[in-house]
Amino acid sequence: MWKHQLLIAVITFGLIWIAIVRAEDQPIEQQLVDAMNKVWGVHPRFRANHAKGIVTEGAFKASPEAAGLSRAMLFNGTMIPATVRFSDATGIPNVLDGGAAANPHGMAIKFHLPDGSDTDMVINSFKFFPVATGEDFRDLLLALAASPPDASKPTKFEQFAASHPSVSAAFASMRTPDSFADEEYYGVNAFVLVNKSGERQAVRYQMVPERVVHLVASDAAKQPPNFLMDELRERLKRGPVTFHLRAQLAAAGDSTKDPTIAWPNDRKVVELGILTVDKAVPNSAEMEKKLLFLPGELTDGIEESNDPLIDVRNGAYALSFSRRNQ
């Protein structure tokens, strides 16, 4: 945890110096957050992306199989309290829940471990990421910013997508759910689980609900502006919702550094445990502003893979956090 606290401090105190540096010379994390602000505008006190969300609470209990893959406290079989934020995409705080712009939807989990530390998981409804590097993600965002509805054809975004086939493929996998509780969420970055014997296994996470229900675009567009947020609050008043946390295991030759490449469907999938979400916090709007979820906030037994986007995400999220708390 200390390295991420240090990262936040360095970014915060470096903002003044960074401001005088030419844009192309700024750290990629800075360029990404600035590009998000260019696409969706600057909204003080809100995240640069996934600005609209709802905070819930619950607990996770690992399966016996999980301990065979990782020695992490998260997987020791005890009940681990968790804070879970569901969200819409974009940096627009009032984005329509049923609009195409709200896809992909996000799920960020902060597991509160027995020793007082936390470990995070940041996943979304993309089955794989549209680009492989921070620089490409920046260019994708800038292409979107340069492609308003009245832009001449082909737009900058269309040109970018034509040269990056994974963009259209990733976007095609997105759909609007009827509930945050009825959506699948994927960890597009690979992580490495290490067990008590020191054996290492690269995995990608999957968070699978009891059922998956998607709306056709025309029906999604007819929904009230906040239907996903409101539906989850009401659903949790009637009872908890559950998700199965699973790990897709990499085989020899599977890329762990390119999140645009999905692993084959025949790769083994192991049940890691059950996440139960049982209540929405009453002060969600205030609480979510204080929460920082970092993909690299890990614990012993879980390590980063060689995917460079993990560290880029850590830096961009930390910078967005420092800006909204100034």
N, C-alpha and C positions, 0 to 999 in steps of 0.2 A: 504493500500500500504506500510505503514511504516514497517510492520512486514516482508515483503518480501525483502525490501531494507536492513533491519537488517540481514536477513538470508544470503543474498549475501555477506555482509561484513564479517560476522562470518566465512562463508566458505572460502572466499578469504584469510583472515588473518590466518586461521587455516591450510592452506595447508602444511606449513612447518612442523608443529607439526604432522599432519596426516601422513606425508611421513615416519615417523619413527615408526609408529605403524604397527604391523603385519596386513596383509591383512584381515584376518578373524575378527579382532577387529575394523576395520574401519567402519564408518557409512555406512548403506546400500546404501545411495545415492552415496557415493564414490565408493563402490564396483560395483554398476551398471554402472557408467560412465567408470570405468576401464575395466569392462567386455565388454562394447561396443567397447572400443579402442582395446581390444584383438581380437574381431571378425572382425572389419572393419579397423583396423589400426588407427594411430594417424595422423590427418590432421590439422595442425595448422590453426587457424582462422575459423575453421568450427565446426558446431555442432557435438556432439558425435553420434547423430542419426538424421535422416531427414536433412542431411547436404546439399542436393541439393534442391533448391527451387526458387520461384519467388514471389516477393512482389507486391501486387496490392492495390488499394484504392477504396473505395466506401462508402456506407451509409446504415444504417438500420432504418427501420420504423416499430414500433410495431403495432400489431393488437389491437383492442379494448379488445379482450379476454385476452390478456397478462396482462393488468392491474388488472384483476380480480384474477390473480394468484400471482402477485408480485408487490410490491410497488417500485421496483427498477427504478431509472431514465432511465435505458435502455428501459423500457417498458412504458414510459409515452406518446408515440405517436409522439414525435418530431423526426426530422431527426437526427440521431446520426452518425457522421463520423466514418469510420472504416478503419483500416489497416489490410489487409488479406494476409497471406502467404500460398501458396500452395507448397507442397513438396513431394519428393520421400522418401521412407524409406531407412535405412542404413546410416552409417556415411561416405560413400564413395561419395565425391563431384562430381565425373563424372560417377555415376551409370547410366546404360542405362534405359531410361524412360520406355521402353517396356519390360524390363527384369522382371522375377519373383521377383528378389531381391528388386525391387522398390516398391513392395506392402508390407503393405498397404500405400496408399497415405494419406497425411495429409492436414489439413486445420486449421490454427491458426488465430484467429481474436482478434484484440485489438480494443475495442469500446471506443471512445473518448467522455466521458460524459460531460454534460453541466457545471459541477462544476470544470472542469479541470482535473479530475481524469480519470483513465482508468479501465475497467474491461475486462478480457480476457476469451476466450473460445478456448480450444485446443481439436480438434476432428479428427477422421480419418476414413478410409473406412473399418475398422474392425467393424463387427456388435456386437461383444463382444470380450473381451480381452482373450488372451490364458491362462493366469495364474492369480491367485488372490492376490498374495503378492509380495512385492519387492524381498524377498528372492528367491521365485520361478522364478521370472523374471531374476534375476542374474544367477540362475542355468541353465535356458533355454539358456541364452546367452553363458555361459561357455560351455554348451553341443554343441552349434553350432560351437564355436571356436575349439572344439576338434573333429570335424567331417569334415575334408577335403574330397574332392572327392575320394581320394584313401584310405580312412579309412576302416578298416575291418568292416564287418557286424555282428551283428547290430551295427550301430554307436552310439556314446554317445547321439546324438540328437534323434535317433530312440528309444533308451532306455528311454530317458526322456519323449518323446511323448507317449510311451506305458503306462507309469505310470501317465500321465496327459492327459486324453482324450480330455480336452478342447483345447489343443494345436492344434491337427489335425482338430478339428471342426472349430476353428477360422481361421486357415490357409486356409481351404477349402472355406471360405466365401470371399476370396480375389480374385479380378480380375482386369485386366488393363483396364481403361476407354479409350475412344477415345479422351477425353479432360478432364482437371480438372473441366471444367464447366458442364460435363455430368456424374458426380459421386455423390453418396450419401455419406455423412459423419456422423458419429455417436459419441455421447459422451458416452463412455463405463462406465464412473463413474457417480454415481447419485449425484445430488445436490438438495437442498431444497429451494423452492420458498416460500417467506413469503409475504402475502398481507397486506393491510392497517389495516385489522381487526386482524392481528396477526395469521391468519390461515396459516398452513404450509402444503406444498405438495411436496413430493419427486418426482423428474422427472429425465429423461434422455433425452438429446437433440438429435434431428435429423436435419440435414441440407440437404434438398431435392431439387435437381435441377428441371428445367422444364421438362427434360427428362433424362433418364439413358441409356447410351450406353457403353457396354463393348465389348472388342475385344477378340476373341479366342486367346489362347496362341501363336499359330503359326503365326497369323497375327500381334500380338503385337511384336513378336521377329523380324519382318521384318521392323519395324518402325525406322526412324532415331534416333540417340542417344538422342537427346534433343527434341523429337517431342512434348511432352506435354508442355514444357516451351515455345517453339516457337509457337505452335498452339494457346495458350492462348493470347500471345502478339498480334498475328494477329487478333484473334477473337475480342479482345477488341477495336481494331482500327475500326472495323465495327459497334460496338455498345456494350452496356452493357449486362452483364449476370446476372440472378437473381436466388436466392435460397430462399426456404421457410424454416424458422426456426420453428421447431415444438418441442413440449414437450410431451413425452410419460409419462403418469401419473402412478405412482406406486399405486397398490391396497394393501389391508391388506395382509400381508404374503409375499410380494415381497421383495427379498433381496436387500438392498441398499449398502451392504458392500462387495459384491462379484461380480466383473465385468465380471466373466466368465459365469454368469447366465443371459441369456437374459430374459426379461419379456415377458409374453405371448402376442401374436399378437392382442388379443382382448382387451388389455388395451386401455383406451381412449387416443387419441392423440389430442392436442390442437395447433392450429396455433398461433405462437407467433409473427410473422411478416415477412417482406421481406428484405433480404439482397441483395443490388444491387452493383455489382462490375463493375466499369466503366473504369478503366485504370490501366495499368501496370506502375509502377514507372520507370523512365528512369535509375536510379542508383540502381537497385535492388540488385546487388552483394554487394555493399557497405552498403546499408540500412539494409539488412537482418542480417548483422553481429552485428548491434547495437540493434537489436530487441530481447527482452526477453519476451516470452509468458509464463505465469504461470497459470495453471488450478485453482489455489487458489487465483488469483488476482480478488477478488470479490467486490461487492458493496452492500450497504444496500438493503435488499430485496432478496438477493441470498446468501445462506450459503452452506458450505460443509456438506455432509452427513457423515455417519460413515465409509465410504470407506477409508481404510488406504492408498490406493495407491495414493490418491490425494496429501497428504503431501510428500510422497516419490517422486512423479513426481516433485513437487515444488522444493525439495532439489536437485534432479538430474539435472533439467534444470538450476537452479541457478549456480550449480558447473560447468556445461558445459559452461555456459555463462562467468563465471569468467576465466576459462582456455583459452577460445578463445580470450579473450581481454587482456591477460597478455602481 
